[in-house]
């Protein structure tokens, strides 16, 4: 009898491992495909990142003639930092959506 239980548990563990691997692949694809955009407080800079944190684009709205370089650099850095935080938030949400479907071994 113990042999049957062990074989059933092993079979369930193998199936669970396959499911986790498939979900991990889904997660990695979703993280790279999902994009979030953030704007500077004055809306002059928009940074788009994937949930993985890769910068997908930077848009500058309006002219730069009247901006000081140091001011612009601070705004850009702050916006990129906000984009990194948004990417982290998006990763967490995707992780919860994809891996929240898992249930403990032995649970039907």
N, C-alpha and C positions, 0 to 999 in steps of 0.2 A: 504493500500500500504506500509506503513512504516513497518508493521509486516513482509511482504514478504522480504523486504530489510534486516531487522534485522536477519531473519532466514537464508537468503542466506549468510550474512556476518558471522554469527555464524558457519554455516556449513563449510565455507571456512576456518575460523580460526581453527576449529577442525581438518580439513584435513591438514592444515599447521603444526599444532602441531604434528600430527602423522608423518609427513614427517621430521620435525626437529628431533624428537626422533629417527627415523630410521637413519638419517644422523649422529646424535651424536653417535649411536651405531657403525656405519661404521667407524667413526673417531677414536673412542676408540680402535677398533680392529686394524685399520691401524697404529695407534701410537705405539701399543705394538709389531706389527709384523715388522715394518720398522726398519732397522738397518743401522747405519752409522759407519764408521771406520775412525780414525785419527791416525797419526803417529807422533812420536817425530821428531824434526828437523834432527836428525841423523839416523832416521828409525830404531832405536834399540827397540822402544816400539810401540806397536799397541794396541789401546783401541777401542773396539767395544761397542756401546751403542744402545739401542732402542730409538726411537723418544720420548718415555716417559722419558728417562734419565736413565733407568736401565742399569747398566754395564752388558753386555752380555759376555764379554771376554777381557782378557788382554794377549797379546803375547809378550814375550821377545825374541828378535832376537840377536843372538851372545852371547858370554860369559860375565859373570859379574866379572870375576877374576880381571880385570884391572880397574874396576870402583870404584870410591870412593862412599861410601854409601850416603853421603850428595848430591853428584852430581846426583846419580841415583834417589834419592828421589825428587829432584827438577825437573828432566826430567819427572818422573812419574806424579807428581802433575800437571805440565804444560800440559801434554798430556791428563790427566783426565779433566782438566779445558777446554781444546779445545774440548774434546768429549761432555761435557755438552753444550757448545755453539753450536756444530753441531747438537745435539739433539733438542735444542730450534729452530734452523733454520729449521730442518726437520718437527717439529710440526707445525710451521707457514705455511710451504709449503703445508702440508697435510690439514691443516685447510682451506687454500685458495682453494685447489682443491675440497674439499668436500662441504664446506659451501658456496663457491662462486656460487653454482648453485641456491641458494635461490633468490627469487625475492619478492618485497614488496607485501603485501596484496592488492588485487584489480587489480594487474597487470596480464595480460593474458599471 
